[in-house]
Amino acid sequence: MEITETEVWRKSSYSNGQSACVEVRMAEAVAARDSKCADGPVLTFGTGQWGAFVAGVAEGRLGR
């Protein structure tokens, strides 16, 4: 999937000023990257996969 500059990267409002956070872009798929390395690799997920991940986090089903 090609990421275009018109898509907006977002990060949590809980993120600290040191940029130690994950950023995401929502479009036809979800892209995630390390905010400390904006030019680094980007992981992409289908919307169903991302939804399952977010639900797992919210429900505490994923360990540390």
mmCIF file of the N, C-alpha and C atoms, coordinates in Angstrom:
data_MODEL
# 
_entry.id   MODEL 
# 
loop_
_atom_site.group_PDB 
_atom_site.id 
_atom_site.type_symbol 
_atom_site.label_atom_id 
_atom_site.label_alt_id 
_atom_site.label_comp_id 
_atom_site.label_asym_id 
_atom_site.label_entity_id 
_atom_site.label_seq_id 
_atom_site.pdbx_PDB_ins_code 
_atom_site.Cartn_x 
_atom_site.Cartn_y 
_atom_site.Cartn_z 
_atom_site.occupancy 
_atom_site.B_iso_or_equiv 
_atom_site.pdbx_formal_charge 
_atom_site.auth_seq_id 
_atom_site.auth_comp_id 
_atom_site.auth_asym_id 
_atom_site.auth_atom_id 
_atom_site.pdbx_PDB_model_num 
ATOM 1   N N  . MET A 1 1  ? 0.840   -1.178  0.000  1.00 0.00 ? 1  MET A N  1 
ATOM 2   C CA . MET A 1 1  ? 0.000   0.000   0.000  1.00 0.00 ? 1  MET A CA 1 
ATOM 3   C C  . MET A 1 1  ? 0.881   1.234   0.000  1.00 0.00 ? 1  MET A C  1 
ATOM 4   N N  . GLU A 1 2  ? 0.603   2.161   -0.867 1.00 0.00 ? 2  GLU A N  1 
ATOM 5   C CA . GLU A 1 2  ? 1.357   3.410   -0.904 1.00 0.00 ? 2  GLU A CA 1 
ATOM 6   C C  . GLU A 1 2  ? 0.715   4.411   0.051  1.00 0.00 ? 2  GLU A C  1 
ATOM 7   N N  . ILE A 1 3  ? 1.541   5.061   0.858  1.00 0.00 ? 3  ILE A N  1 
ATOM 8   C CA . ILE A 1 3  ? 1.065   6.078   1.797  1.00 0.00 ? 3  ILE A CA 1 
ATOM 9   C C  . ILE A 1 3  ? 1.217   7.436   1.128  1.00 0.00 ? 3  ILE A C  1 
ATOM 10  N N  . THR A 1 4  ? 0.135   8.192   1.049  1.00 0.00 ? 4  THR A N  1 
ATOM 11  C CA . THR A 1 4  ? 0.203   9.518   0.439  1.00 0.00 ? 4  THR A CA 1 
ATOM 12  C C  . THR A 1 4  ? 0.334   10.583  1.513  1.00 0.00 ? 4  THR A C  1 
ATOM 13  N N  . GLU A 1 5  ? 0.881   11.715  1.131  1.00 0.00 ? 5  GLU A N  1 
ATOM 14  C CA . GLU A 1 5  ? 1.076   12.803  2.092  1.00 0.00 ? 5  GLU A CA 1 
ATOM 15  C C  . GLU A 1 5  ? -0.240  13.470  2.488  1.00 0.00 ? 5  GLU A C  1 
ATOM 16  N N  . THR A 1 6  ? -1.327  13.216  1.758  1.00 0.00 ? 6  THR A N  1 
ATOM 17  C CA . THR A 1 6  ? -2.604  13.821  2.122  1.00 0.00 ? 6  THR A CA 1 
ATOM 18  C C  . THR A 1 6  ? -3.253  13.116  3.308  1.00 0.00 ? 6  THR A C  1 
ATOM 19  N N  . GLU A 1 7  ? -2.783  11.900  3.596  1.00 0.00 ? 7  GLU A N  1 
ATOM 20  C CA . GLU A 1 7  ? -3.303  11.176  4.754  1.00 0.00 ? 7  GLU A CA 1 
ATOM 21  C C  . GLU A 1 7  ? -2.616  11.710  6.006  1.00 0.00 ? 7  GLU A C  1 
ATOM 22  N N  . VAL A 1 8  ? -3.363  11.854  7.084  1.00 0.00 ? 8  VAL A N  1 
ATOM 23  C CA . VAL A 1 8  ? -2.847  12.467  8.305  1.00 0.00 ? 8  VAL A CA 1 
ATOM 24  C C  . VAL A 1 8  ? -2.393  11.403  9.297  1.00 0.00 ? 8  VAL A C  1 
ATOM 25  N N  . TRP A 1 9  ? -1.160  11.556  9.803  1.00 0.00 ? 9  TRP A N  1 
ATOM 26  C CA . TRP A 1 9  ? -0.669  10.686  10.873 1.00 0.00 ? 9  TRP A CA 1 
ATOM 27  C C  . TRP A 1 9  ? -1.212  11.214  12.189 1.00 0.00 ? 9  TRP A C  1 
ATOM 28  N N  . ARG A 1 10 ? -1.667  10.320  13.048 1.00 0.00 ? 10 ARG A N  1 
ATOM 29  C CA . ARG A 1 10 ? -2.202  10.706  14.360 1.00 0.00 ? 10 ARG A CA 1 
ATOM 30  C C  . ARG A 1 10 ? -1.503  9.905   15.442 1.00 0.00 ? 10 ARG A C  1 
ATOM 31  N N  . LYS A 1 11 ? -1.325  10.538  16.599 1.00 0.00 ? 11 LYS A N  1 
ATOM 32  C CA . LYS A 1 11 ? -0.807  9.800   17.748 1.00 0.00 ? 11 LYS A CA 1 
ATOM 33  C C  . LYS A 1 11 ? -1.635  10.147  18.967 1.00 0.00 ? 11 LYS A C  1 
ATOM 34  N N  . SER A 1 12 ? -1.532  9.347   19.974 1.00 0.00 ? 12 SER A N  1 
ATOM 35  C CA . SER A 1 12 ? -2.337  9.479   21.177 1.00 0.00 ? 12 SER A CA 1 
ATOM 36  C C  . SER A 1 12 ? -2.142  10.832  21.848 1.00 0.00 ? 12 SER A C  1 
ATOM 37  N N  . SER A 1 13 ? -3.217  11.368  22.386 1.00 0.00 ? 13 SER A N  1 
ATOM 38  C CA . SER A 1 13 ? -3.114  12.598  23.175 1.00 0.00 ? 13 SER A CA 1 
ATOM 39  C C  . SER A 1 13 ? -2.375  12.341  24.478 1.00 0.00 ? 13 SER A C  1 
ATOM 40  N N  . TYR A 1 14 ? -2.183  11.070  24.842 1.00 0.00 ? 14 TYR A N  1 
ATOM 41  C CA . TYR A 1 14 ? -1.428  10.703  26.040 1.00 0.00 ? 14 TYR A CA 1 
ATOM 42  C C  . TYR A 1 14 ? 0.080   10.669  25.772 1.00 0.00 ? 14 TYR A C  1 
ATOM 43  N N  . SER A 1 15 ? 0.483   10.846  24.527 1.00 0.00 ? 15 SER A N  1 
ATOM 44  C CA . SER A 1 15 ? 1.896   10.798  24.166 1.00 0.00 ? 15 SER A CA 1 
ATOM 45  C C  . SER A 1 15 ? 2.651   11.936  24.838 1.00 0.00 ? 15 SER A C  1 
ATOM 46  N N  . ASN A 1 16 ? 3.885   11.645  25.272 1.00 0.00 ? 16 ASN A N  1 
ATOM 47  C CA . ASN A 1 16 ? 4.684   12.699  25.889 1.00 0.00 ? 16 ASN A CA 1 
ATOM 48  C C  . ASN A 1 16 ? 5.405   13.500  24.810 1.00 0.00 ? 16 ASN A C  1 
ATOM 49  N N  . GLY A 1 17 ? 6.053   14.573  25.189 1.00 0.00 ? 17 GLY A N  1 
ATOM 50  C CA . GLY A 1 17 ? 6.736   15.447  24.243 1.00 0.00 ? 17 GLY A CA 1 
ATOM 51  C C  . GLY A 1 17 ? 7.997   14.862  23.652 1.00 0.00 ? 17 GLY A C  1 
ATOM 52  N N  . GLN A 1 18 ? 8.415   13.680  24.089 1.00 0.00 ? 18 GLN A N  1 
ATOM 53  C CA . GLN A 1 18 ? 9.645   13.073  23.592 1.00 0.00 ? 18 GLN A CA 1 
ATOM 54  C C  . GLN A 1 18 ? 9.397   12.207  22.358 1.00 0.00 ? 18 GLN A C  1 
ATOM 55  N N  . SER A 1 19 ? 8.214   12.224  21.831 1.00 0.00 ? 19 SER A N  1 
ATOM 56  C CA . SER A 1 19 ? 7.843   11.487  20.613 1.00 0.00 ? 19 SER A CA 1 
ATOM 57  C C  . SER A 1 19 ? 7.991   9.979   20.731 1.00 0.00 ? 19 SER A C  1 
ATOM 58  N N  . ALA A 1 20 ? 7.894   9.443   21.917 1.00 0.00 ? 20 ALA A N  1 
ATOM 59  C CA . ALA A 1 20 ? 7.995   7.993   22.109 1.00 0.00 ? 20 ALA A CA 1 
ATOM 60  C C  . ALA A 1 20 ? 6.610   7.374   21.984 1.00 0.00 ? 20 ALA A C  1 
ATOM 61  N N  . CYS A 1 21 ? 6.120   7.309   20.766 1.00 0.00 ? 21 CYS A N  1 
ATOM 62  C CA . CYS A 1 21 ? 4.749   6.865   20.563 1.00 0.00 ? 21 CYS A CA 1 
ATOM 63  C C  . CYS A 1 21 ? 4.613   6.205   19.195 1.00 0.00 ? 21 CYS A C  1 
ATOM 64  N N  . VAL A 1 22 ? 3.521   5.521   19.019 1.00 0.00 ? 22 VAL A N  1 
ATOM 65  C CA . VAL A 1 22 ? 3.163   4.957   17.721 1.00 0.00 ? 22 VAL A CA 1 
ATOM 66  C C  . VAL A 1 22 ? 2.183   5.920   17.071 1.00 0.00 ? 22 VAL A C  1 
ATOM 67  N N  . GLU A 1 23 ? 2.356   6.162   15.782 1.00 0.00 ? 23 GLU A N  1 
ATOM 68  C CA . GLU A 1 23 ? 1.434   6.994   15.024 1.00 0.00 ? 23 GLU A CA 1 
ATOM 69  C C  . GLU A 1 23 ? 0.674   6.101   14.049 1.00 0.00 ? 23 GLU A C  1 
ATOM 70  N N  . VAL A 1 24 ? -0.571  6.457   13.761 1.00 0.00 ? 24 VAL A N  1 
ATOM 71  C CA . VAL A 1 24 ? -1.365  5.682   12.808 1.00 0.00 ? 24 VAL A CA 1 
ATOM 72  C C  . VAL A 1 24 ? -2.011  6.599   11.778 1.00 0.00 ? 24 VAL A C  1 
ATOM 73  N N  . ARG A 1 25 ? -2.263  6.027   10.607 1.00 0.00 ? 25 ARG A N  1 
ATOM 74  C CA . ARG A 1 25 ? -3.024  6.679   9.538  1.00 0.00 ? 25 ARG A CA 1 
ATOM 75  C C  . ARG A 1 25 ? -4.161  5.749   9.172  1.00 0.00 ? 25 ARG A C  1 
ATOM 76  N N  . MET A 1 26 ? -5.344  6.307   9.049  1.00 0.00 ? 26 MET A N  1 
ATOM 77  C CA . MET A 1 26 ? -6.513  5.520   8.682  1.00 0.00 ? 26 MET A CA 1 
ATOM 78  C C  . MET A 1 26 ? -6.930  5.899   7.262  1.00 0.00 ? 26 MET A C  1 
ATOM 79  N N  . ALA A 1 27 ? -7.008  4.905   6.406  1.00 0.00 ? 27 ALA A N  1 
ATOM 80  C CA . ALA A 1 27 ? -7.477  5.100   5.033  1.00 0.00 ? 27 ALA A CA 1 
ATOM 81  C C  . ALA A 1 27 ? -8.145  3.793   4.620  1.00 0.00 ? 27 ALA A C  1 
ATOM 82  N N  . GLU A 1 28 ? -7.879  3.294   3.406  1.00 0.00 ? 28 GLU A N  1 
ATOM 83  C CA . GLU A 1 28 ? -8.436  1.998   3.009  1.00 0.00 ? 28 GLU A CA 1 
ATOM 84  C C  . GLU A 1 28 ? -7.812  0.878   3.822  1.00 0.00 ? 28 GLU A C  1 
ATOM 85  N N  . ALA A 1 29 ? -6.680  1.162   4.446  1.00 0.00 ? 29 ALA A N  1 
ATOM 86  C CA . ALA A 1 29 ? -6.024  0.263   5.396  1.00 0.00 ? 29 ALA A CA 1 
ATOM 87  C C  . ALA A 1 29 ? -5.449  1.145   6.500  1.00 0.00 ? 29 ALA A C  1 
ATOM 88  N N  . VAL A 1 30 ? -4.948  0.533   7.550  1.00 0.00 ? 30 VAL A N  1 
ATOM 89  C CA . VAL A 1 30 ? -4.363  1.283   8.660  1.00 0.00 ? 30 VAL A CA 1 
ATOM 90  C C  . VAL A 1 30 ? -2.850  1.122   8.592  1.00 0.00 ? 30 VAL A C  1 
ATOM 91  N N  . ALA A 1 31 ? -2.139  2.232   8.669  1.00 0.00 ? 31 ALA A N  1 
ATOM 92  C CA . ALA A 1 31 ? -0.678  2.218   8.671  1.00 0.00 ? 31 ALA A CA 1 
ATOM 93  C C  . ALA A 1 31 ? -0.198  2.649   10.050 1.00 0.00 ? 31 ALA A C  1 
ATOM 94  N N  . ALA A 1 32 ? 0.871   2.023   10.540 1.00 0.00 ? 32 ALA A N  1 
ATOM 95  C CA . ALA A 1 32 ? 1.433   2.363   11.851 1.00 0.00 ? 32 ALA A CA 1 
ATOM 96  C C  . ALA A 1 32 ? 2.943   2.510   11.719 1.00 0.00 ? 32 ALA A C  1 
ATOM 97  N N  . ARG A 1 33 ? 3.499   3.488   12.454 1.00 0.00 ? 33 ARG A N  1 
ATOM 98  C CA . ARG A 1 33 ? 4.946   3.703   12.443 1.00 0.00 ? 33 ARG A CA 1 
ATOM 99  C C  . ARG A 1 33 ? 5.402   4.218   13.801 1.00 0.00 ? 33 ARG A C  1 
ATOM 100 N N  . ASP A 1 34 ? 6.699   4.177   14.027 1.00 0.00 ? 34 ASP A N  1 
ATOM 101 C CA . ASP A 1 34 ? 7.318   4.702   15.237 1.00 0.00 ? 34 ASP A CA 1 
ATOM 102 C C  . ASP A 1 34 ? 7.486   6.207   15.052 1.00 0.00 ? 34 ASP A C  1 
ATOM 103 N N  . SER A 1 35 ? 6.951   7.010   15.969 1.00 0.00 ? 35 SER A N  1 
ATOM 104 C CA . SER A 1 35 ? 7.023   8.463   15.818 1.00 0.00 ? 35 SER A CA 1 
ATOM 105 C C  . SER A 1 35 ? 8.454   8.988   15.893 1.00 0.00 ? 35 SER A C  1 
ATOM 106 N N  . LYS A 1 36 ? 9.368   8.224   16.484 1.00 0.00 ? 36 LYS A N  1 
ATOM 107 C CA . LYS A 1 36 ? 10.768  8.650   16.563 1.00 0.00 ? 36 LYS A CA 1 
ATOM 108 C C  . LYS A 1 36 ? 11.495  8.455   15.236 1.00 0.00 ? 36 LYS A C  1 
ATOM 109 N N  . CYS A 1 37 ? 10.909  7.686   14.341 1.00 0.00 ? 37 CYS A N  1 
ATOM 110 C CA . CYS A 1 37 ? 11.569  7.341   13.076 1.00 0.00 ? 37 CYS A CA 1 
ATOM 111 C C  . CYS A 1 37 ? 10.558  7.455   11.935 1.00 0.00 ? 37 CYS A C  1 
ATOM 112 N N  . ALA A 1 38 ? 10.141  8.680   11.657 1.00 0.00 ? 38 ALA A N  1 
ATOM 113 C CA . ALA A 1 38 ? 9.081   8.909   10.674 1.00 0.00 ? 38 ALA A CA 1 
ATOM 114 C C  . ALA A 1 38 ? 9.435   8.403   9.277  1.00 0.00 ? 38 ALA A C  1 
ATOM 115 N N  . ASP A 1 39 ? 10.718  8.328   8.951  1.00 0.00 ? 39 ASP A N  1 
ATOM 116 C CA . ASP A 1 39 ? 11.130  7.830   7.637  1.00 0.00 ? 39 ASP A CA 1 
ATOM 117 C C  . ASP A 1 39 ? 11.406  6.328   7.645  1.00 0.00 ? 39 ASP A C  1 
ATOM 118 N N  . GLY A 1 40 ? 11.158  5.686   8.773  1.00 0.00 ? 40 GLY A N  1 
ATOM 119 C CA . GLY A 1 40 ? 11.426  4.257   8.918  1.00 0.00 ? 40 GLY A CA 1 
ATOM 120 C C  . GLY A 1 40 ? 10.304  3.405   8.353  1.00 0.00 ? 40 GLY A C  1 
ATOM 121 N N  . PRO A 1 41 ? 10.319  2.124   8.685  1.00 0.00 ? 41 PRO A N  1 
ATOM 122 C CA . PRO A 1 41 ? 9.320   1.198   8.148  1.00 0.00 ? 41 PRO A CA 1 
ATOM 123 C C  . PRO A 1 41 ? 7.906   1.507   8.638  1.00 0.00 ? 41 PRO A C  1 
ATOM 124 N N  . VAL A 1 42 ? 6.948   1.159   7.822  1.00 0.00 ? 42 VAL A N  1 
ATOM 125 C CA . VAL A 1 42 ? 5.532   1.347   8.132  1.00 0.00 ? 42 VAL A CA 1 
ATOM 126 C C  . VAL A 1 42 ? 4.860   -0.016  8.061  1.00 0.00 ? 42 VAL A C  1 
ATOM 127 N N  . LEU A 1 43 ? 4.113   -0.368  9.093  1.00 0.00 ? 43 LEU A N  1 
ATOM 128 C CA . LEU A 1 43 ? 3.326   -1.600  9.096  1.00 0.00 ? 43 LEU A CA 1 
ATOM 129 C C  . LEU A 1 43 ? 1.924   -1.266  8.618  1.00 0.00 ? 43 LEU A C  1 
ATOM 130 N N  . THR A 1 44 ? 1.350   -2.102  7.765  1.00 0.00 ? 44 THR A N  1 
ATOM 131 C CA . THR A 1 44 ? -0.020  -1.870  7.306  1.00 0.00 ? 44 THR A CA 1 
ATOM 132 C C  . THR A 1 44 ? -0.902  -3.048  7.693  1.00 0.00 ? 44 THR A C  1 
ATOM 133 N N  . PHE A 1 45 ? -2.141  -2.721  8.027  1.00 0.00 ? 45 PHE A N  1 
ATOM 134 C CA . PHE A 1 45 ? -3.126  -3.699  8.480  1.00 0.00 ? 45 PHE A CA 1 
ATOM 135 C C  . PHE A 1 45 ? -4.443  -3.429  7.777  1.00 0.00 ? 45 PHE A C  1 
ATOM 136 N N  . GLY A 1 46 ? -5.178  -4.488  7.486  1.00 0.00 ? 46 GLY A N  1 
ATOM 137 C CA . GLY A 1 46 ? -6.542  -4.323  7.014  1.00 0.00 ? 46 GLY A CA 1 
ATOM 138 C C  . GLY A 1 46 ? -7.389  -3.753  8.145  1.00 0.00 ? 46 GLY A C  1 
ATOM 139 N N  . THR A 1 47 ? -8.498  -3.130  7.801  1.00 0.00 ? 47 THR A N  1 
ATOM 140 C CA . THR A 1 47 ? -9.323  -2.519  8.845  1.00 0.00 ? 47 THR A CA 1 
ATOM 141 C C  . THR A 1 47 ? -9.867  -3.550  9.823  1.00 0.00 ? 47 THR A C  1 
ATOM 142 N N  . GLY A 1 48 ? -10.176 -4.755  9.353  1.00 0.00 ? 48 GLY A N  1 
ATOM 143 C CA . GLY A 1 48 ? -10.644 -5.818  10.249 1.00 0.00 ? 48 GLY A CA 1 
ATOM 144 C C  . GLY A 1 48 ? -9.563  -6.263  11.214 1.00 0.00 ? 48 GLY A C  1 
ATOM 145 N N  . GLN A 1 49 ? -8.336  -6.404  10.706 1.00 0.00 ? 49 GLN A N  1 
ATOM 146 C CA . GLN A 1 49 ? -7.205  -6.782  11.560 1.00 0.00 ? 49 GLN A CA 1 
ATOM 147 C C  . GLN A 1 49 ? -6.952  -5.720  12.624 1.00 0.00 ? 49 GLN A C  1 
ATOM 148 N N  . TRP A 1 50 ? -6.977  -4.452  12.218 1.00 0.00 ? 50 TRP A N  1 
ATOM 149 C CA . TRP A 1 50 ? -6.748  -3.359  13.165 1.00 0.00 ? 50 TRP A CA 1 
ATOM 150 C C  . TRP A 1 50 ? -7.848  -3.333  14.222 1.00 0.00 ? 50 TRP A C  1 
ATOM 151 N N  . GLY A 1 51 ? -9.086  -3.509  13.799 1.00 0.00 ? 51 GLY A N  1 
ATOM 152 C CA . GLY A 1 51 ? -10.203 -3.530  14.744 1.00 0.00 ? 51 GLY A CA 1 
ATOM 153 C C  . GLY A 1 51 ? -10.062 -4.641  15.769 1.00 0.00 ? 51 GLY A C  1 
ATOM 154 N N  . ALA A 1 52 ? -9.624  -5.820  15.325 1.00 0.00 ? 52 ALA A N  1 
ATOM 155 C CA . ALA A 1 52 ? -9.414  -6.939  16.247 1.00 0.00 ? 52 ALA A CA 1 
ATOM 156 C C  . ALA A 1 52 ? -8.284  -6.632  17.226 1.00 0.00 ? 52 ALA A C  1 
ATOM 157 N N  . PHE A 1 53 ? -7.220  -5.997  16.760 1.00 0.00 ? 53 PHE A N  1 
ATOM 158 C CA . PHE A 1 53 ? -6.107  -5.613  17.631 1.00 0.00 ? 53 PHE A CA 1 
ATOM 159 C C  . PHE A 1 53 ? -6.565  -4.609  18.689 1.00 0.00 ? 53 PHE A C  1 
ATOM 160 N N  . VAL A 1 54 ? -7.269  -3.568  18.261 1.00 0.00 ? 54 VAL A N  1 
ATOM 161 C CA . VAL A 1 54 ? -7.743  -2.544  19.202 1.00 0.00 ? 54 VAL A CA 1 
ATOM 162 C C  . VAL A 1 54 ? -8.699  -3.159  20.223 1.00 0.00 ? 54 VAL A C  1 
ATOM 163 N N  . ALA A 1 55 ? -9.597  -4.036  19.779 1.00 0.00 ? 55 ALA A N  1 
ATOM 164 C CA . ALA A 1 55 ? -10.520 -4.704  20.706 1.00 0.00 ? 55 ALA A CA 1 
ATOM 165 C C  . ALA A 1 55 ? -9.748  -5.561  21.702 1.00 0.00 ? 55 ALA A C  1 
ATOM 166 N N  . GLY A 1 56 ? -8.721  -6.271  21.237 1.00 0.00 ? 56 GLY A N  1 
ATOM 167 C CA . GLY A 1 56 ? -7.905  -7.093  22.131 1.00 0.00 ? 56 GLY A CA 1 
ATOM 168 C C  . GLY A 1 56 ? -7.211  -6.269  23.196 1.00 0.00 ? 56 GLY A C  1 
ATOM 169 N N  . VAL A 1 57 ? -6.696  -5.107  22.806 1.00 0.00 ? 57 VAL A N  1 
ATOM 170 C CA . VAL A 1 57 ? -6.055  -4.208  23.777 1.00 0.00 ? 57 VAL A CA 1 
ATOM 171 C C  . VAL A 1 57 ? -7.086  -3.703  24.779 1.00 0.00 ? 57 VAL A C  1 
ATOM 172 N N  . ALA A 1 58 ? -8.218  -3.230  24.280 1.00 0.00 ? 58 ALA A N  1 
ATOM 173 C CA . ALA A 1 58 ? -9.254  -2.667  25.154 1.00 0.00 ? 58 ALA A CA 1 
ATOM 174 C C  . ALA A 1 58 ? -9.798  -3.692  26.139 1.00 0.00 ? 58 ALA A C  1 
ATOM 175 N N  . GLU A 1 59 ? -9.870  -4.947  25.715 1.00 0.00 ? 59 GLU A N  1 
ATOM 176 C CA . GLU A 1 59 ? -10.417 -6.006  26.568 1.00 0.00 ? 59 GLU A CA 1 
ATOM 177 C C  . GLU A 1 59 ? -9.351  -6.692  27.420 1.00 0.00 ? 59 GLU A C  1 
ATOM 178 N N  . GLY A 1 60 ? -8.107  -6.266  27.303 1.00 0.00 ? 60 GLY A N  1 
ATOM 179 C CA . GLY A 1 60 ? -7.033  -6.842  28.109 1.00 0.00 ? 60 GLY A CA 1 
ATOM 180 C C  . GLY A 1 60 ? -6.634  -8.251  27.702 1.00 0.00 ? 60 GLY A C  1 
ATOM 181 N N  . ARG A 1 61 ? -6.922  -8.635  26.454 1.00 0.00 ? 61 ARG A N  1 
ATOM 182 C CA . ARG A 1 61 ? -6.603  -9.988  25.999 1.00 0.00 ? 61 ARG A CA 1 
ATOM 183 C C  . ARG A 1 61 ? -5.163  -10.139 25.524 1.00 0.00 ? 61 ARG A C  1 
ATOM 184 N N  . LEU A 1 62 ? -4.436  -9.045  25.407 1.00 0.00 ? 62 LEU A N  1 
ATOM 185 C CA . LEU A 1 62 ? -3.054  -9.103  24.929 1.00 0.00 ? 62 LEU A CA 1 
ATOM 186 C C  . LEU A 1 62 ? -2.106  -8.885  26.097 1.00 0.00 ? 62 LEU A C  1 
ATOM 187 N N  . GLY A 1 63 ? -1.160  -9.766  26.256 1.00 0.00 ? 63 GLY A N  1 
ATOM 188 C CA . GLY A 1 63 ? -0.188  -9.642  27.345 1.00 0.00 ? 63 GLY A CA 1 
ATOM 189 C C  . GLY A 1 63 ? 0.903   -8.645  27.001 1.00 0.00 ? 63 GLY A C  1 
ATOM 190 N N  . ARG A 1 64 ? 1.719   -8.354  27.976 1.00 0.00 ? 64 ARG A N  1 
ATOM 191 C CA . ARG A 1 64 ? 2.838   -7.430  27.754 1.00 0.00 ? 64 ARG A CA 1 
ATOM 192 C C  . ARG A 1 64 ? 4.049   -8.168  27.302 1.00 0.00 ? 64 ARG A C  1 
# 
